[in-house]
Amino acid sequence: MKDVLKRLLAGEFENHIMPFFWQHGEDEATLREYMKVMDEANCKAVCVESRPHPDFCGPKWWEDMDVILDEARKRGMKVWILDDSHFPTGLANGEVKNAPIELHRQSICKVTMEVDGPAGEKRIDLTGMIPGEYKFSGQMEQYVLPMLLKDSPHYEDDHAIAVTAVSEETKEVVYGTVTDNEAVLEKPEGKVKIYVIGLSRNMGPHRDFINMLNPDSCRILIDAVYEKHYAHYKEDFGKTIEGFFSDEPELGNGHLYFYDNLLGTDQDLPFSENLPAELEKTLGKNWANRLYLLWENGQDKNETAFVRYTYMDAVTRLVRDSFSYQLGNWCRERGVRYIGHMIEDSNAHARTGSSLGHYFRGLQGQDMAGIDDIGGQVLPQGENEPVTGVMGAIRDGEFYHYQLANLAASAAAIEPGKAGNSMCEIFGNYGWAEGTRLEKYLADHFMVNGINHFVPHAFSPAPFPDIDCPPHFYAHGHNPEYRAFGEIMAYMNRVSTLISGGRRCSQAAVLYHGESEWSGKSTLTQKAIRCLLDAQIVADTIPADVFRNRAFYQTKIADTLQVNQQTYEVFILPEVEFITRDTAIAVNEMLKKGMHVFAVASLPTGICDEEDEQTEKALIERTKGIEVVALEELVSAVEQRINKEISIEPAETYIRALHYDGKVNIFYLVNEGKEAYTGTIYLKDQGKPIEEGYLYDAYLNKVYPLEIKAGGVQLTMLPLHSYIIVADQAEEVSKPLIDLKTGKWILDDSDKKIEWKELVRGTCEGIRYPFFEDKKAVAIPDRLAEEQPEFSGFVSYEETFDAKFGQRGGIYIEDAYEAVEVFLNEKSLGIQIVPPFVYDFSDVLEDGINHVRIEVATTLERYCYELVKDDIRSVWRGVQPPACGSGITGKVYWVIQ
């Protein structure tokens, strides 16, 4: 048995958890109490967030940080700092307002007009034309924009930079000239669409935020926040202070949190004074006249692709260098790390607006690959439904379930600087209905998909009940599931310890759709990823930059594709119209060296970064050897070309699997379905069936024996449970309480099994635990939710029975909501969080009368609903009436033999 397992079994694990700790200016005693409860919940780090603090980077802030850091030092905890006065990162604590105007955000925008008539000179009065009217769109802007814009100044430097006319009939394009107040062009004959391209600082919802394309503007954030923290706590950097966290930095154009903002739609787009030099390198001196193609969809598609790719390529490279790397390098030079995430929601990660235009470039300067999951994005069996999320917004369940975690796990694996480290901000804003059962599902979902660091959202010391994005994991002692939450944190730390420091074994690589989507028609990467993951084929999403910047990514092409530490047996192109020249060249190399390359549904037809027609044709010709397969045939085609590492019989799409070769070689399996799965799991390592192994239950922290024949393991996987098979020899094993082959309770067939049909029930609110009141006999399953529909707290059930020391026995609780703790003769047998709840009484029974108490901790949903249902913040987040169970909701069996 490897040392890492010995340490885990001895109760030691690495810390991979750093919850948000919201700051509102609380008193010292509250801050110290919350540091204590986070520490006791197995969170050995915190991420301090202003949320917003009334005096960020002022005297009260430093006073509060002194307290937090003092507690952290005493407790051996680490501290991360969210890097602005509130999210999204970029306000720079209000300092942008004082900066020179050229460092403020700026947009490219357009005004169009249609003109008919004869050819001839056309003069256009530009007075007041730029920008157009900014209209609110959607519920979010209706609620939020008036507040955001009430103090925003009106900037006076809006101006036109180009005028271009397009003939409706002939598609002839004419470039005009622009002076201070007038545009002049030679209008073609007939109907003409005229584009006036302008620059404005009066667009977008966050006008006083840094310009992500401008390094001097991004430096404002460093000076306003980073340098000030360094000045106060230089000696803590790299010791107690672990680093900084950027939360949802954005380009900031377009509408607030509008994700369907593809090029070719009506929106303003990001600009900066250093962008023209980048555009001129490729588009020439008339770059501004060609930008009409960012909106016009009726012109030559190859030229349109070239202009759109050139623009987005320049924008995202500037974001990478000006923002991501500048902040990351500043941190690393001072011995700390830089992490965070952009908005990925519903495919926004490859678009402008509320995100950064390209997932991999936007986070390339960070030390972990970050994502977040909030507000009902990932849900049990939520791959397709519901189709709407918070405030009625479209919810792309396929993206959240198949691409979100995959983005971060892939970037962590392929970027040398990230060393396999990924991070997910998790649990936030699901509402009080989210309890430990859902949290366990979410934790497993992201870990089995390769995520190994977590920022739980959040510990809020505001007075209870705080309406701001619940659940809150302690809530001043009101949350009955606080201790159970701590058990989940320990579980996540144990699993994350096992899936860190090594290699996520991925057999397939799928091209990131970002560049293709900028340029033309494109399906989303997750379409292919879904097929593969549903067949237990682990795949990475890789950007075209792995072929453009081969030295950085350590890319090598032979009969396999190697990117950093990853080796892929097959490469897959989604159904896309355009690819980059470097991708086409790389594909040709793969084909020549015998590697298998697939294109889903059709071959690409164009090169987005090549303008010369003959060169483009020659590049496309190089891709003709790609095998085209229908999406529904992709898995079969891939399985014929790889030595599949994880196979299951019978097939089941809800089984998620991860092979991780690290401190120990493991196969991590999760059943995300509603029903138990029974089958045979076939496992291979480096192409050969594993010969030995054992099961590690990371929640109970126990090892169980496995029977492995020719790499095959017969297993029943219960929903919400995880199964970690370690390819190694075990030194000591425990007896499982659930038969690993059948999924049944070991004592289920005992003739001594008794069903408890009645128990004595007591209740208490979370803040009054353990003082149970109103005790009475109740029938099991309990109907507490119907009897007390507004109750939240702890529910106790008690009974006594005769036994003798040394007898074997146990208890089986079919279902309960939510977390269960069983006490035998006042000795806790531990907290469990997913059904069935099974406890072993053997070796702890006493002679004579034994007393058993089952305690069930509910969520706070029922109690809080009446308090918050009419608050506008709850209404627009879609708070629903409680539907959860309370107490024991299934049958209870016990055996003494």
N, C-alpha and C positions, 0 to 999 in steps of 0.2 A: 504494500500500500504506500502510495506516494506521500511525502511529508505534508503536502497541502491538505490532503484529506485527514490526516492525523490531527492537524491544527484545527480544522473545521470541527471535527468531532470533539475536540477538547474545548470548543467554545470560542476559538479565535478566528477572526476573519478581517479582511481588509475593509476599510470604509469606502463605499461607493455612493454614499447618500449625502446630499447637502440641501435640505429643504429651504424654501424661501421663508425668511423671518421678516415679516412686515413691520415697518417702523412708522409710528404716528406721533412720536414724542412722548412715549410712556415713561413712567417714573422708574427709578433704578430698581426697586424691588420687583416690579413686573418683568423687567428685562432679565434680571438674574433668575427669576422663577422660570421663565421660558427657556433660557439656556439650559437649565436643569432638566426640564421635561423633554427637551429635544435630545439631550444626552441620554436620558434614561429610556428614550424610545429608539435607541440604537442608531441614532444619527450623530456621527462624530464630526460633522462639519455643518455649517449653516451658510446660506447665501443671504446677506443682508439687503433688503429692498426697502426703499423709502416709502412707497405706497400711499400717498406721498408724505414724507416727513415735513413738518412746518418750517424747518430751518436746515435743509440739506446743505452740507458743507459750511454751515454756520456754527456758532458756539454750542448750541444745544445738540447739533449732530455729533460734534466731536466729543461732547460729554457722554452721549449715549454710546458712541463707538468705543470710548474708553471702558465703559462698563462691559460691553459685549466682549471685547478683546481680553479684558481681565478675566472674565468667566471662562473664556475659551482657553486661555493659558492654564488656568487651574485645572481644567477638565481634560486637557490634552486634545482639544478640538481645533479644527481648522475653520477659517473664515474666508468666504468669497464675498465680493461686494458688487451689487448691481450698479452699473456705471452711469446712472443718470437720476434725475430727481423723480422721474416716473417713466413708465414705458410709453411709447417705443423709444429706445435709445436714439438720441440725436438732438434733443433739446439743448444739451450741454448746459443744463441748469440755468437756462435763460440767457446765456452769454452771447448767443448768436445775434440777439437784438442790438448789441453794442458793437458788432463787427462791421467792417467796411462792407458796402453793399455788394461788391463782387464776390463775397464769400457766402452770400445767402443763396437759397435754393432758386433755381430758374428752370423754366420749362420751354420746350419747343411746342408751339401750338399753331393751329391753322384756322384760317377763315376761308370758306369757299363761296363762290358765286357762279351762276350760270349766265352766259351772255350769248345772244344769237345775233346774226347779221353778217354783213360783208367783212372781208379781211381789212385790216388796217390798224393804225396805231390806237392803242387803248391806254388811257390814263386812269389810274385809280387813286382816289383820295384816301389816304391811310389814317386820317385823323380819327382817333378813338376806336380804331378797328381792332387792335390787339390789346387785351385778350377778348375773346368772346364771353358771353355771360356764363358764369359758373352756376350750374343748376344742381340742387340737392338730388340725390338718388338713393332710394332705399331707406329702410327704417333707421339704420345706424346713423346715416348722415342727418336725418330729420331730428334725431335726438341729440347728436353729439356736435355737429358742425356749428350750429349757432354759438355754442360755448367756445369752441376752438377758435372761431374767427372773430369774436367780438372785440378782441384786443389786437388783432393783426393789422398792421399799418397797410396803407395802399402805396405801392411803390410806383415811382414816376418814370422808370427807365424802360417801360415796355416799348418794343419797336419791331418793325418788320425787317426781315433779312433777305427775303427772296420772294419772287413772284413767278409762277409757272402756269402755263396754259396748256390744256390737253383737249385736242379736237375729239368731239364725241363720235364723229363719223370715221375719220382716218386714223385716229390715235396719234396724230402728229403732236409733238411736244415742243413748246417754245419757251425759252427762258427769257425773262424780262430783267429789268434793273430796278433797284429801289433807292430812292433818296430819302431825306428826312421825313417828308410827309406825302410822298407820292410814289406809286409804282407805274412803270411804263413798259409795255410790251407790244409786239406786233401780233395782233390777234389773227389766227387762221380763219378761213372761211367757215360759216355755219355755226352750229351750236358748239360752244366751248365751255369747259369747266376750268375756272381759274382758282388756283391755290395761292393764297397769301400766307407765307410762312413767317411766323414771328416768334419773339422771345418775350416771356412774361415772368415776373416774380409774384403775380397775383393769382396763381392757380394752385390747386392741391390743398389738402386740409391742414397740413402742418408747415406753414410758411416761415416760421421762425426756427426751423431745425437746420442742422448742418447739411451741406451739399455733399452727398456721398461720393461724387465724382471729383471733388476738389481736395487735394491733400492739405492745403492751408485751412480750408473750412473744417475738415476733420480734426485738425490739430486743436481747434477750439475746444473740442470735447476733452482731449488729453489735458490741456492746460486748466480747464474749468473743474475737472473731476479727478483724473488720474494723478496729476502732479500734486494736487492738494492733499490727497491721501498719502502720497509718498512723503511729502514734507512732514506730515504728522506721525507717520508710522513706519518710517524707513527701516527701523531695526526689526520690525515684524515681517517685512517682506521676505517671502521664501521660508518663513518659519510658521508663525500663526496665520498670517495672511497668505492664502493660497493663490488668489488671483482675482480677476474681474470678469463680470458676466454682462454681455450685451443682450438686451431683450428686444427682439423684433425690430431691428434697424430696417429702414425702408428707403426706397428712392423717393417716395412721397408724391408722385404725380397721380393724376386721375382721381377717382372717387375713393372714399374711405372704405377700406376692406371690401373692395369690389375685385373679384378674382378672375373674371372672365375677360380681362382686358388684353386680348391678343392684338398684335400689330394688325392694322387694317380696320380697327374700330375707332369710334369717336372718343378721343382722349388727348390730353396733353401728355408730353413725354419729357424725360429728364434731360437737362442740359447743364453745361458748365463752361466757363471761359477757356478751359484747357481741352475741351472736346473737339473744336474745329481742327486743331493741328492733327489729331488722330484721324479724323474723317478725311481730311485733304490728302493724306498719304495714299488712300485707296480710291476715294471718289473724285479726286481732282479739285481744281480751283472752284468749280461750279457745285461743290458739295451741297450747299444750301438749297440750290434749285432742284437737286435730285431728291431731297428729303420729302417731297410730296408723296413719294412712293411708300412712306411709312403709313399713309392712310388710303391711298388710291389702290383699288383692287382690280381695275380693269385693264391695266397695261401688261406688257410682256412679263410673264411670270419669272423668267430667268433674271432679268434686270431687277425686278422687284425683290426677288430673293437676295440678290447681291447687295442691294442698298440696305435692306432690312438686316441682313446678317452683319454687314459692315458696321451699321449703327449700334446694334446690340453687342457685338463683339467689343467695340470700343468702350461702350458704357460699362459693361461688366468687368473688363480689364481694369478700368479706372477705379471702380468700386473695390476690386480685389486689392489693388496697390495703395489707393488713397486711404481707404478705411480699414479693411480687414488686416492687411499686413502692417500698416502703420501702428495700429493699436497692439497687435500681437507682438511685434518686434519691441515696442516700448516695454511691454510686460516682461518678455523673456530677458531683455537686457538688465532687468532689475530683479531677476530671480523668481518671478511669479508667472502664472499661466493665464491665458485668455480663452474664455469659452463663451457660449451663448447659442442663439438660434435666430434665424429669420422666420418670417411667416411662410409656411409651406402649404397652408390650407388649400384643399381642392385645386392643386396643381399651380398655385401662385408662385412656387419656387423658381419657375423658369420665366417669370414675367416681371414687369415693372410694377409701379403702384405701391402697394403695401409690402412688397418684398424687394429683393435685390437683383432679380433678373436671371440668376444662374446659381443654383444651389452650391455647386462645388467651388466656384470662384468666390462667391460671397462669403464663404466660411474658410477659405483656404489659409488665411492667416491665423486661424484659431488652433488651439491645442487639442480640442475634441470636436467631433462632428455632432452638431446639436440639432434637435428637433423639439417640438412640444406637442402634447396631446391634452386638449382641454375641452370641456363643454360638450361631451357626447360625440366626439369625433370617432374614437374607436369604441365599439359596443359589442357585447356578445352576440355572435351571429349577425353582425351588422355590416357585412360585406356589400349588401345591396340596399337594405332598408335600415332606418328610415331615409327617405330621399331629401328631407328638409331637416335643418338643424336649428341652432340658436336664431331667434327672430325670423324664422321662416326662410333663412338662407339655404341655398342648395347645398346638400351634403353629399360629397362623392365618397361613398363608403368603400368603393374599390380602391381609391387612392389611400385612404386612411389605413386600410387593413393590409394592403400589399406593397405600397410604395413608401409610406412615411418612414417606418423604421428602416426599410431597405436603403433609403438615401443615406442615413447616418451611418449604418453599419458598413455600407460600401465605401463611403468617403474615409471612414476610420481605417479601413483595410488597405486602400490603395494609396493614401497619402502618407509618405514617410514621416512627416512631422507629427502626425496624429497617433502613431504607434499603436493603432488598434483601439483607440479610446473614443467612445461615442457617449452621448448624453441625451437624456429625454427629460424635459420638464413635464411632470405627470400628475394626474389626479385632479387638476384644478378646474373649478367652475362646473363640475358635474352636478352640483347641488347637494343638499343634505341627504338626498336619496342614495348617494354613493356611499357604500360602506365597505367593509373589509372583503366581502365576497367579490364585488366588482373590482376592487383594488387588486385582489389576487389575480383575477383574470387579466387585467391590464398589465400588471407586472410580468406575468408569464408571456403575454403576447410580445412585449418589447424585448424581453431577455431572449426568448427563443429565436427572435429575429436579429439578435446580435448586439443589442444595446447593453452597455455595462456600467453606466453611471446615471444617477437619477436626481432630479431636483423636484421633490414633492411640493405641491402647491396647495396649501401653505399653512404655516403657523401664524395666526393673527392674534396679537394681544389686545385688539380693540374690544370694547365691551361686548359681551355676549347678549343677543345673537348678532354677529356682524354679517350684514347682508352681502358684503363684498365677496363674491366668487366662492361660496362654500363648496365642499366641506372644509372646516378647519379642524385640525387633528387633535387639538387639546381643548380649545374653547373655554379656557379658564376652569377646566375640570368638568365642564358640562358634557363633553362628548363621552358617551359610555364605551366607545370603541377605541379610546386612546391606547390602552395597554395592548389590545389586539393589533392596532396599527404598529406598535413597536415590534411585535412578532413578525409582521410582514417586512419591516425594515431589516430585521435580522436575516430573514429568508432571502431577501433581495441582495443583501451583502454577501451571503454565502454563495449564491449562484453567480453573482457578478465577479467574485473572486475566482471562480472556476473558468469564466469566459473572458478573462483578461490576461494580458501578457503572452498571448500565443497567436494562433491563426484561425480565423473563421474559414472553414473549408468550403469554398464555393466552386462548383464545377462548371458553371456557365456565366457568361458576361453578356449583358444586354445594354445596347447603346442608349445613353441618356438622350431623351427626345428634345432637350432644350434648343439646341442650334437648329434642328429641323423644324421645330414649331415656330421659331422666329421667322423662318424663311418661306414656309409654304404649308401644304397639307401634311399633317402628321398625326399618327395615333400616339397615345400615351404609353410610356415605357411599361406602366403597370399592367397593361393588357397581357404582355408576354410573361412578366414576373408572376402574375397570378396563376397562369397555367402551370408554371414550373413549381412554385411553392405548394400548390394544391397536390402535386405529385411527389412532394418531399425532395425536390431538386433545389438545392440552395444556389441562388444566383445573385450576382452583384450588378448594380447599375454603374456603368462607367461612362464618363464624359468623353467627347472627342478630344479633349485636351491630353488624354493619355497618349494619343498618337502625335499631337502637335508638340508636346513638351516631354519627349521620351526620357530625357536625362532626369528631369524632376521626378517623374513617376517610375523611373527605373523599368521602362517598358521594353520587353524583349519578345520577338516573334519567332517562333519555330513551329513545330507541330502542335504546340500549345501557345497560348498567349499568357505572358507573365507581366503583371503590373504590381510593382513593389513586391510584397510577400505572397501575392495571390497568383495562382496558376489555374487557367481556365482551359477546359477541353473543347468548348464550343463558344462561338461568338454569334450573337443574334442582333439583327437589325429590326426594329419595329417597322411597321408599315409607314414609311416616310417618303416624301417626294424629293427632298434634298438632303445631302450629306456634305461634310467638308472634304476638301481635297486630301487632307491628311488621313481621314478615315478611308477614303477610296484607295489611297496608296497602301495603307496598312492591310486592308482587306485583300488586296492583290498579293501582298507578301504572304498572308495566311494561306491563301489558296495554293500558291506555288509551293509552300512547305508542307502541304497536306493537312492543314487544320480545317476543321468543319465550320463553315459559315452558313448561317441561315438568314433569309429575309422573310418576314411575315407577310404573306398575301401578294407582295409585288416587289420588284427591284426599284431602287431609287432611280429617278430620271434626270437629276440635275446636281450640280456642285454649287453650293451656296456662296462660296468665297472665291469663285473663278468667273471672271467676266469674259475672257476670250472664248469664243464659241468652239473653235477647233480643239483647244486645250481641254475644255469641259467635256467634249465628246470623247476625247482620248481617255480621260479619267473615268468616265462612266463605263467605257468599254472594258476597263480593268475589273469591273464588278460583275461581269456577265457569268462568271463561274459560280456565283452564289446560288445555293439551293433554295428555291422558293417553296414555302410550305404554308398551308392555311393555318390560321391560329389554332383551330381545333385539332390539327395534326401535329402541332409543334412538339408536344411532350413525347409522342411516339417517335418522332424523328430524332429528338435529342437523346432519348433513352437508347437508341440503336448506336449512338456515337460515343457514349460515355460509359465508364465503368461505374455504375451508379452506387453510391455509398450507402444510401438509406432507402430500402424498399419495404413495402408493407403489403401483406395479403390477408384479407381482401383490401381492395383500394378504398380509400376514404379521404375526401378533400379537406376534412376538418383537422387532420393530424398535422401539426407543425413540427418540424425537425431541424435540429442544428447539430452539425459535427464540428467540434472545437478541439483543436490540438494545441494545448497550452501547458500549464503546470501539470496537467494530467489530461489524458486523451478521453474525451467524453462524447456521448451521443445524448442530446437533450430533447425530450419528446413531450408534447403537450396536446391534449385533446380539447380543441376549442368548440366542439359541438355540444349538443344538449344531452346526447345519449352515450352510454358506455361503448367503447370500441374494443372488440376482442379479435385478435389476429396474431399473425407471426411477423415479427420485425426482423429484417435481414440487414446486417450491418457489416460494412467493409471499411478497412483502414489501408490506405495506399494500395487499393485494388484487391486486397485479400480479406476474406471473411475473418472477423475477430474470433479468437479461440477461447477467450476467457473474459470474465467481467462480473460485476456485481451492480446492484441497484443502490443509488444514493438518494434517499429522501431528504432533500435540502430543507424542507419545512420542519419535519420532525428531527432532522439532523441525525439520521440513523442509516445504517447500511444493512441491506438484505441480500441473501444469496440469489443467484440466477442460474438457470440451467440453459447453457448455450450449446447448440449443435450446428456445426457448419455455418456459424455466423447468425443463426436464427434463434430468436427468443420469443416464446409464446407469452403473450401479455394481454391483460385487460386494462385499458386506460380509462379511468373515470373522468368525467368532466371536471374542470377546475383544479385537477391534480396535475402534478408534473412528474416526469420519470427521467432520471438522469442515470444512464448506463455508463459505468466507468470501465474502460478496457484495461483492466489490471486485476491483480489478485488482492482479495480482501484478507485481512488478518483476523478480524473479529466481525461477526455478523449477528444481527438481531432476528428474532422471529417476527415475521410480519403479522399484523392483525387482520389485514385484508389479503386474501389469496391473490397473488400477482397474476395467476393464470386465469382465474374466473372472476375476479373482482368482488367475491363474496366474503363476508365476515367469516373468519376461521372457525368461530364457535357457532355459526349459523345452524348447523345440523345437530347441535347438541340436544339431547333429550331433556336437558336442564333449562333450556331457553324459556324465559318467561316474558310476556309483554306487560309492561307497566301501563295500566289503563287510567290510573288516577294518581296524582301527586299533589303535595301541598305547595301552593304557589304563593310567593311574596313579590312585591315590586318596590323599586326605589328609583328616584331620578339619579342621573349620573353624578350630580354634584353631591348627593347624599350617600353615595356608596360607602360602606356596605350595610347601611341601616335599612333592612327590608321591612315593609309594613303590609297591612291588609292581607295577612296570610289566610289562605283557605284552600280546601281541596278542590281540584279542578280536573276535568277529563282531559286526557291526552289522545290525540293532538289538541292543543290549547286553541281557543278562539279569542285570544286576548285582543287582537286587532279589531274585531267586531265589538267586543265588550267595552274597550277603552280606545276609541279611534284616534285620540289625541295624545296617547301615552308614548313617551320615549324614555329609555333608561335601562335599568337592569331588571331581569326577571329571574327569580330563584325557584327551583323545584326540589323538594326534599322527600326522602324516603329512608327507611331503615330495613335491614335484613340480617339474618343470622349467617355466620360463616366461621371458618376455622383458619388459623394462620397456616399458610402453605398451600391453601387451595388455589386452583386456577379459576379465573373468572374475568368478566369485563362487562362493559355496557356499550350498546350500539344505539345511537340517536339518528334516526333516519333523516330528519331535516329540522332546522331551526334558523331563526333570523335574529342576530346574524352570528356573532362570534360566541363560541361556547367554551366555558371553563368548568371542569368537573373537579369537585373536592371529595375525597374519601377520608372520612374521619378528620376533617379540617386540613388535610394535606392536598395541595393543588397538584393535579395530574396534567396541568398544562392547558394552554389556550389553543383551540383549533378554530379554523375560519371557513372551511368549506365542507359540505356534506359528502358522505356520511361522517358523523363524528364518532370515532371509535376509541375507547379507552381500555387499557389493560389493568385489571385489579390484582393480578397475580403478584405475589411477594409483598403486597402492602395491606392485605387483609389482616384483621385482628380477630382473636377468639371472641365469640359472642356477638353482641349487637354491633353492627357497622352502620355508619351514617353516611349517606351520599347526598351531595347537593350539586345540582346542575345550575350554573348561572349562564344566562343568555344576555348578551349586550346588543341592544338594538341600535339602529341609526338614530339621528336626531330629526329625521324627516317629519314624523307625525307631530312632534312638539313644535317645530319651527314653522310648519306650513301656515298655521293660523296667524303667526306673528309677522310673516313676510309676504303673504299672498297678494296683498293689495299695494305693496310698495312698487313704484314704477320700475325700479331696477330689477325686481323679480318678474314683473309682468313681461318686460321685453326680453327677458331671458327664457321665457316659456315655462315657468314653474307649474308643475302639474299636481293635482290632488294626490295624496299618498296612496300607494298601492302595495306597499311592502307588508310582509308578515311581521308578527311580533311573538317572541318567545318560541317555544317548541311547537313546530307546525307539522311534524311527522310522528311516526310511531317510535316508541322507546322499548328496547329489549335488554334484558340482563341475564347473565349466566354465572352461576357459581357451581363448580364441579370438583 
